[in-house]
């Protein structure tokens, strides 16, 4: 890896940390501020893509309202100069009061110091069961 790639990967890691901290804090405004103006944010579970920071803010806020005790367990994490890929286990409480665990993979592309695109691939069956319970 040449020094420029190493620097870019380091910046991507820093953005990841800031972005992840905003998700852990359930801070929809901060999450939205870390997206580019022409961003794409999509949870691939039947929802339409958010295509602006304001739509990202709305989507994140709706998620936190629906799942107020949502937490994230890191399974694996990989970085490149302009991307990261993270595998997670999401933990929450289902409507029936039982613990819920849902697998998720995020594929994120970066432009400068912002998130250009975030595609989240979720275990749809586990998510449906949790929301139906």
QUIZIMO-V398979 format. One record per residue. N is the residue number from 0. RES is the residue in one small letter. PHI is phi in whole degrees, 0 to 359 (999 if undefined). NEAR is the number of other C-alpha atoms within 12 Angstrom. Layout:
# QUIZIMO-V398979
N;RES;PHI;NEAR  N;RES;PHI;NEAR
This chain:
# QUIZIMO-V398979
0;x;999;10  1;x;279;9  2;x;301;10  3;x;296;13  4;x;296;16  5;x;297;16  6;x;297;18  7;x;296;24  8;x;296;27  9;x;298;22  10;x;294;26  11;x;297;32  12;x;299;30  13;x;297;25  14;x;298;32  15;x;305;37  16;x;299;21  17;x;297;24  18;x;294;30  19;x;298;30  20;x;301;19  21;x;294;25  22;x;294;29  23;x;298;25  24;x;281;21  25;x;57;28  26;x;258;27  27;x;298;29  28;x;295;22  29;x;295;25  30;x;304;36  31;x;299;36  32;x;294;26  33;x;267;37  34;x;257;36  35;x;290;27  36;x;302;21  37;x;256;23  38;x;296;30  39;x;232;31  40;x;226;37  41;x;220;28  42;x;266;28  43;x;278;22  44;x;216;18  45;x;103;15  46;x;276;16  47;x;289;15  48;x;287;23  49;x;275;28  50;x;232;25  51;x;201;26  52;x;303;30  53;x;296;25  54;x;293;27  55;x;297;38  56;x;302;28  57;x;297;23  58;x;297;29  59;x;296;32  60;x;298;25  61;x;296;16  62;x;299;23  63;x;292;22  64;x;290;15  65;x;288;19  66;x;230;24  67;x;293;21  68;x;254;23  69;x;299;27  70;x;229;27  71;x;235;28  72;x;248;21  73;x;287;20  74;x;257;17  75;x;206;17  76;x;209;21  77;x;228;22  78;x;236;28  79;x;224;25  80;x;299;29  81;x;225;31  82;x;197;33  83;x;216;36  84;x;232;29  85;x;231;31  86;x;252;25  87;x;230;26  88;x;243;25  89;x;270;30  90;x;240;25  91;x;197;28  92;x;250;24  93;x;288;25  94;x;301;19  95;x;272;13  96;x;90;14  97;x;274;15  98;x;295;21  99;x;234;29  100;x;231;28  101;x;231;30  102;x;278;27  103;x;213;30  104;x;236;30  105;x;255;35  106;x;242;31  107;x;238;37  108;x;252;32  109;x;240;33  110;x;229;25  111;x;64;20  112;x;248;26  113;x;224;32  114;x;279;40  115;x;275;33  116;x;210;33  117;x;227;38  118;x;247;31  119;x;249;28  120;x;252;27  121;x;245;27  122;x;288;25  123;x;298;22  124;x;295;18  125;x;294;23  126;x;293;30  127;x;298;18  128;x;298;19  129;x;294;25  130;x;285;23  131;x;280;16  132;x;298;15
